[in-house]
Amino acid sequence: MFNQTTDGSKPLFVFQTHQCQSSTKRNTIGPGDGLESALSEASMANKTVIIAIVNKAYVEGDKPMLDMFLDGFWLGEDTRGLISHLLLVAVDQTSFERHRCVVAKEPIPKANKLQ
């Protein structure tokens, strides 16, 4: 799908479909896997949850974007309490492994519930 500029010259967005390789491993989360309880525990009184999706690109490098994102909670004004309402969702094995390291280093108790 292409959305073009008004003069039709360049696409603004390009959506491509990719064939995913079939895998015998299933990493899906169902009702009995703790998703509901993780969401409930991470939610604020008004049921607000901060959900961050992380992938390999977000967790790699000398100063990963995930670290900068988490630093924002620690360094921001009145944002430290929000970290207990953060639920990290890893979409690949690399980000999942890195996520486990982050949870071990930083006090994000709710984020570890989906393992």
PyMOL commands that place a pseudoatom at each C-alpha (Angstrom):
pseudoatom trace, name=CA, resn=MET, resi=1, chain=A, elem=C, hetatm=0, pos=[0.000, 0.000, 0.000]
pseudoatom trace, name=CA, resn=PHE, resi=2, chain=A, elem=C, hetatm=0, pos=[1.372, 3.397, -0.916]
pseudoatom trace, name=CA, resn=ASN, resi=3, chain=A, elem=C, hetatm=0, pos=[0.139, 6.740, 0.305]
pseudoatom trace, name=CA, resn=GLN, resi=4, chain=A, elem=C, hetatm=0, pos=[1.566, 9.341, -2.005]
pseudoatom trace, name=CA, resn=THR, resi=5, chain=A, elem=C, hetatm=0, pos=[2.238, 13.006, -1.523]
pseudoatom trace, name=CA, resn=THR, resi=6, chain=A, elem=C, hetatm=0, pos=[-0.256, 15.394, -3.073]
pseudoatom trace, name=CA, resn=ASP, resi=7, chain=A, elem=C, hetatm=0, pos=[1.802, 15.685, -6.244]
pseudoatom trace, name=CA, resn=GLY, resi=8, chain=A, elem=C, hetatm=0, pos=[2.087, 11.885, -6.463]
pseudoatom trace, name=CA, resn=SER, resi=9, chain=A, elem=C, hetatm=0, pos=[5.874, 11.934, -6.460]
pseudoatom trace, name=CA, resn=LYS, resi=10, chain=A, elem=C, hetatm=0, pos=[6.985, 9.907, -3.440]
pseudoatom trace, name=CA, resn=PRO, resi=11, chain=A, elem=C, hetatm=0, pos=[5.284, 7.438, -1.139]
pseudoatom trace, name=CA, resn=LEU, resi=12, chain=A, elem=C, hetatm=0, pos=[4.825, 8.625, 2.423]
pseudoatom trace, name=CA, resn=PHE, resi=13, chain=A, elem=C, hetatm=0, pos=[4.425, 5.131, 3.826]
pseudoatom trace, name=CA, resn=VAL, resi=14, chain=A, elem=C, hetatm=0, pos=[5.295, 1.775, 2.367]
pseudoatom trace, name=CA, resn=PHE, resi=15, chain=A, elem=C, hetatm=0, pos=[3.640, -1.283, 3.838]
pseudoatom trace, name=CA, resn=GLN, resi=16, chain=A, elem=C, hetatm=0, pos=[5.080, -4.575, 2.711]
pseudoatom trace, name=CA, resn=THR, resi=17, chain=A, elem=C, hetatm=0, pos=[4.000, -8.053, 3.583]
pseudoatom trace, name=CA, resn=HIS, resi=18, chain=A, elem=C, hetatm=0, pos=[6.719, -10.488, 4.564]
pseudoatom trace, name=CA, resn=GLN, resi=19, chain=A, elem=C, hetatm=0, pos=[6.521, -14.243, 4.595]
pseudoatom trace, name=CA, resn=CYS, resi=20, chain=A, elem=C, hetatm=0, pos=[7.325, -15.480, 8.073]
pseudoatom trace, name=CA, resn=GLN, resi=21, chain=A, elem=C, hetatm=0, pos=[9.103, -18.780, 8.382]
pseudoatom trace, name=CA, resn=SER, resi=22, chain=A, elem=C, hetatm=0, pos=[7.043, -21.422, 10.060]
pseudoatom trace, name=CA, resn=SER, resi=23, chain=A, elem=C, hetatm=0, pos=[8.390, -22.590, 13.375]
pseudoatom trace, name=CA, resn=THR, resi=24, chain=A, elem=C, hetatm=0, pos=[7.601, -25.523, 15.604]
pseudoatom trace, name=CA, resn=LYS, resi=25, chain=A, elem=C, hetatm=0, pos=[8.293, -23.295, 18.618]
pseudoatom trace, name=CA, resn=ARG, resi=26, chain=A, elem=C, hetatm=0, pos=[5.311, -21.385, 19.901]
pseudoatom trace, name=CA, resn=ASN, resi=27, chain=A, elem=C, hetatm=0, pos=[5.904, -18.189, 21.847]
pseudoatom trace, name=CA, resn=THR, resi=28, chain=A, elem=C, hetatm=0, pos=[2.308, -17.097, 22.025]
pseudoatom trace, name=CA, resn=ILE, resi=29, chain=A, elem=C, hetatm=0, pos=[0.711, -16.048, 25.247]
pseudoatom trace, name=CA, resn=GLY, resi=30, chain=A, elem=C, hetatm=0, pos=[-2.699, -17.347, 26.062]
pseudoatom trace, name=CA, resn=PRO, resi=31, chain=A, elem=C, hetatm=0, pos=[-5.137, -16.677, 28.879]
pseudoatom trace, name=CA, resn=GLY, resi=32, chain=A, elem=C, hetatm=0, pos=[-3.420, -19.152, 31.197]
pseudoatom trace, name=CA, resn=ASP, resi=33, chain=A, elem=C, hetatm=0, pos=[0.071, -17.748, 30.670]
pseudoatom trace, name=CA, resn=GLY, resi=34, chain=A, elem=C, hetatm=0, pos=[-0.081, -14.823, 33.070]
pseudoatom trace, name=CA, resn=LEU, resi=35, chain=A, elem=C, hetatm=0, pos=[-0.891, -12.018, 30.651]
pseudoatom trace, name=CA, resn=GLU, resi=36, chain=A, elem=C, hetatm=0, pos=[-4.022, -11.023, 32.510]
pseudoatom trace, name=CA, resn=SER, resi=37, chain=A, elem=C, hetatm=0, pos=[-2.295, -11.010, 35.886]
pseudoatom trace, name=CA, resn=ALA, resi=38, chain=A, elem=C, hetatm=0, pos=[0.731, -9.101, 34.508]
pseudoatom trace, name=CA, resn=LEU, resi=39, chain=A, elem=C, hetatm=0, pos=[-1.563, -6.440, 33.063]
pseudoatom trace, name=CA, resn=SER, resi=40, chain=A, elem=C, hetatm=0, pos=[-3.527, -6.272, 36.301]
pseudoatom trace, name=CA, resn=GLU, resi=41, chain=A, elem=C, hetatm=0, pos=[-0.401, -5.934, 38.445]
pseudoatom trace, name=CA, resn=ALA, resi=42, chain=A, elem=C, hetatm=0, pos=[1.175, -3.312, 36.170]
pseudoatom trace, name=CA, resn=SER, resi=43, chain=A, elem=C, hetatm=0, pos=[-1.945, -1.192, 35.864]
pseudoatom trace, name=CA, resn=MET, resi=44, chain=A, elem=C, hetatm=0, pos=[-2.485, 2.054, 37.715]
pseudoatom trace, name=CA, resn=ALA, resi=45, chain=A, elem=C, hetatm=0, pos=[-5.637, 2.692, 39.719]
pseudoatom trace, name=CA, resn=ASN, resi=46, chain=A, elem=C, hetatm=0, pos=[-7.325, 3.971, 36.548]
pseudoatom trace, name=CA, resn=LYS, resi=47, chain=A, elem=C, hetatm=0, pos=[-6.227, 0.793, 34.676]
pseudoatom trace, name=CA, resn=THR, resi=48, chain=A, elem=C, hetatm=0, pos=[-3.522, 2.588, 32.671]
pseudoatom trace, name=CA, resn=VAL, resi=49, chain=A, elem=C, hetatm=0, pos=[-0.519, 0.460, 31.668]
pseudoatom trace, name=CA, resn=ILE, resi=50, chain=A, elem=C, hetatm=0, pos=[2.609, 1.602, 29.827]
pseudoatom trace, name=CA, resn=ILE, resi=51, chain=A, elem=C, hetatm=0, pos=[3.397, -1.052, 27.218]
pseudoatom trace, name=CA, resn=ALA, resi=52, chain=A, elem=C, hetatm=0, pos=[6.685, -0.945, 25.333]
pseudoatom trace, name=CA, resn=ILE, resi=53, chain=A, elem=C, hetatm=0, pos=[7.398, -3.317, 22.470]
pseudoatom trace, name=CA, resn=VAL, resi=54, chain=A, elem=C, hetatm=0, pos=[11.101, -4.140, 22.123]
pseudoatom trace, name=CA, resn=ASN, resi=55, chain=A, elem=C, hetatm=0, pos=[12.956, -5.952, 19.378]
pseudoatom trace, name=CA, resn=LYS, resi=56, chain=A, elem=C, hetatm=0, pos=[16.560, -6.811, 18.554]
pseudoatom trace, name=CA, resn=ALA, resi=57, chain=A, elem=C, hetatm=0, pos=[17.343, -3.335, 17.201]
pseudoatom trace, name=CA, resn=TYR, resi=58, chain=A, elem=C, hetatm=0, pos=[16.037, -1.726, 20.401]
pseudoatom trace, name=CA, resn=VAL, resi=59, chain=A, elem=C, hetatm=0, pos=[18.366, -3.713, 22.677]
pseudoatom trace, name=CA, resn=GLU, resi=60, chain=A, elem=C, hetatm=0, pos=[21.659, -3.916, 20.745]
pseudoatom trace, name=CA, resn=GLY, resi=61, chain=A, elem=C, hetatm=0, pos=[24.640, -1.578, 20.664]
pseudoatom trace, name=CA, resn=ASP, resi=62, chain=A, elem=C, hetatm=0, pos=[26.876, 0.221, 23.125]
pseudoatom trace, name=CA, resn=LYS, resi=63, chain=A, elem=C, hetatm=0, pos=[24.015, 2.345, 24.473]
pseudoatom trace, name=CA, resn=PRO, resi=64, chain=A, elem=C, hetatm=0, pos=[20.803, 0.541, 23.476]
pseudoatom trace, name=CA, resn=MET, resi=65, chain=A, elem=C, hetatm=0, pos=[17.616, 2.499, 23.002]
pseudoatom trace, name=CA, resn=LEU, resi=66, chain=A, elem=C, hetatm=0, pos=[16.004, 0.389, 25.723]
pseudoatom trace, name=CA, resn=ASP, resi=67, chain=A, elem=C, hetatm=0, pos=[18.547, 1.705, 28.240]
pseudoatom trace, name=CA, resn=MET, resi=68, chain=A, elem=C, hetatm=0, pos=[17.886, 5.284, 27.154]
pseudoatom trace, name=CA, resn=PHE, resi=69, chain=A, elem=C, hetatm=0, pos=[14.140, 4.664, 27.395]
pseudoatom trace, name=CA, resn=LEU, resi=70, chain=A, elem=C, hetatm=0, pos=[14.480, 3.283, 30.934]
pseudoatom trace, name=CA, resn=ASP, resi=71, chain=A, elem=C, hetatm=0, pos=[16.856, 6.096, 31.912]
pseudoatom trace, name=CA, resn=GLY, resi=72, chain=A, elem=C, hetatm=0, pos=[14.048, 8.508, 31.092]
pseudoatom trace, name=CA, resn=PHE, resi=73, chain=A, elem=C, hetatm=0, pos=[11.971, 7.023, 33.909]
pseudoatom trace, name=CA, resn=TRP, resi=74, chain=A, elem=C, hetatm=0, pos=[14.829, 7.431, 36.390]
pseudoatom trace, name=CA, resn=LEU, resi=75, chain=A, elem=C, hetatm=0, pos=[15.974, 10.878, 35.302]
pseudoatom trace, name=CA, resn=GLY, resi=76, chain=A, elem=C, hetatm=0, pos=[12.672, 12.506, 34.361]
pseudoatom trace, name=CA, resn=GLU, resi=77, chain=A, elem=C, hetatm=0, pos=[10.650, 14.759, 36.596]
pseudoatom trace, name=CA, resn=ASP, resi=78, chain=A, elem=C, hetatm=0, pos=[8.126, 12.737, 38.636]
pseudoatom trace, name=CA, resn=THR, resi=79, chain=A, elem=C, hetatm=0, pos=[8.490, 9.721, 36.325]
pseudoatom trace, name=CA, resn=ARG, resi=80, chain=A, elem=C, hetatm=0, pos=[10.230, 7.245, 38.621]
pseudoatom trace, name=CA, resn=GLY, resi=81, chain=A, elem=C, hetatm=0, pos=[6.947, 5.849, 39.922]
pseudoatom trace, name=CA, resn=LEU, resi=82, chain=A, elem=C, hetatm=0, pos=[5.756, 5.142, 36.395]
pseudoatom trace, name=CA, resn=ILE, resi=83, chain=A, elem=C, hetatm=0, pos=[8.327, 2.394, 35.910]
pseudoatom trace, name=CA, resn=SER, resi=84, chain=A, elem=C, hetatm=0, pos=[6.251, 0.054, 38.080]
pseudoatom trace, name=CA, resn=HIS, resi=85, chain=A, elem=C, hetatm=0, pos=[3.475, 0.391, 35.495]
pseudoatom trace, name=CA, resn=LEU, resi=86, chain=A, elem=C, hetatm=0, pos=[5.744, -0.558, 32.585]
pseudoatom trace, name=CA, resn=LEU, resi=87, chain=A, elem=C, hetatm=0, pos=[5.188, -3.826, 30.751]
pseudoatom trace, name=CA, resn=LEU, resi=88, chain=A, elem=C, hetatm=0, pos=[7.930, -4.741, 28.264]
pseudoatom trace, name=CA, resn=VAL, resi=89, chain=A, elem=C, hetatm=0, pos=[6.952, -7.036, 25.398]
pseudoatom trace, name=CA, resn=ALA, resi=90, chain=A, elem=C, hetatm=0, pos=[9.864, -8.765, 23.651]
pseudoatom trace, name=CA, resn=VAL, resi=91, chain=A, elem=C, hetatm=0, pos=[9.140, -9.778, 20.051]
pseudoatom trace, name=CA, resn=ASP, resi=92, chain=A, elem=C, hetatm=0, pos=[12.267, -11.854, 19.384]
pseudoatom trace, name=CA, resn=GLN, resi=93, chain=A, elem=C, hetatm=0, pos=[14.718, -14.026, 21.307]
pseudoatom trace, name=CA, resn=THR, resi=94, chain=A, elem=C, hetatm=0, pos=[17.489, -11.400, 21.404]
pseudoatom trace, name=CA, resn=SER, resi=95, chain=A, elem=C, hetatm=0, pos=[15.248, -8.780, 22.978]
pseudoatom trace, name=CA, resn=PHE, resi=96, chain=A, elem=C, hetatm=0, pos=[13.776, -11.368, 25.342]
pseudoatom trace, name=CA, resn=GLU, resi=97, chain=A, elem=C, hetatm=0, pos=[17.244, -12.339, 26.628]
pseudoatom trace, name=CA, resn=ARG, resi=98, chain=A, elem=C, hetatm=0, pos=[18.262, -8.675, 27.000]
pseudoatom trace, name=CA, resn=HIS, resi=99, chain=A, elem=C, hetatm=0, pos=[14.947, -7.938, 28.701]
pseudoatom trace, name=CA, resn=ARG, resi=100, chain=A, elem=C, hetatm=0, pos=[15.718, -10.617, 31.272]
pseudoatom trace, name=CA, resn=CYS, resi=101, chain=A, elem=C, hetatm=0, pos=[19.076, -8.935, 31.997]
pseudoatom trace, name=CA, resn=VAL, resi=102, chain=A, elem=C, hetatm=0, pos=[17.404, -5.548, 32.392]
pseudoatom trace, name=CA, resn=VAL, resi=103, chain=A, elem=C, hetatm=0, pos=[14.844, -6.988, 34.791]
pseudoatom trace, name=CA, resn=ALA, resi=104, chain=A, elem=C, hetatm=0, pos=[17.640, -8.519, 36.855]
pseudoatom trace, name=CA, resn=LYS, resi=105, chain=A, elem=C, hetatm=0, pos=[19.475, -5.156, 37.074]
pseudoatom trace, name=CA, resn=GLU, resi=106, chain=A, elem=C, hetatm=0, pos=[16.574, -2.767, 37.531]
pseudoatom trace, name=CA, resn=PRO, resi=107, chain=A, elem=C, hetatm=0, pos=[13.538, -2.958, 39.813]
pseudoatom trace, name=CA, resn=ILE, resi=108, chain=A, elem=C, hetatm=0, pos=[10.823, -3.677, 37.261]
pseudoatom trace, name=CA, resn=PRO, resi=109, chain=A, elem=C, hetatm=0, pos=[9.001, -6.510, 39.029]
pseudoatom trace, name=CA, resn=LYS, resi=110, chain=A, elem=C, hetatm=0, pos=[5.910, -6.546, 36.834]
pseudoatom trace, name=CA, resn=ALA, resi=111, chain=A, elem=C, hetatm=0, pos=[7.789, -6.847, 33.532]
pseudoatom trace, name=CA, resn=ASN, resi=112, chain=A, elem=C, hetatm=0, pos=[9.118, -10.304, 34.331]
pseudoatom trace, name=CA, resn=LYS, resi=113, chain=A, elem=C, hetatm=0, pos=[5.670, -11.903, 34.685]
pseudoatom trace, name=CA, resn=LEU, resi=114, chain=A, elem=C, hetatm=0, pos=[5.267, -12.936, 31.024]
pseudoatom trace, name=CA, resn=GLN, resi=115, chain=A, elem=C, hetatm=0, pos=[8.143, -15.417, 30.960]
for i in range(1, 115): cmd.bond("trace and resi %d" % i, "trace and resi %d" % (i + 1))
show_as sticks, trace
zoom trace
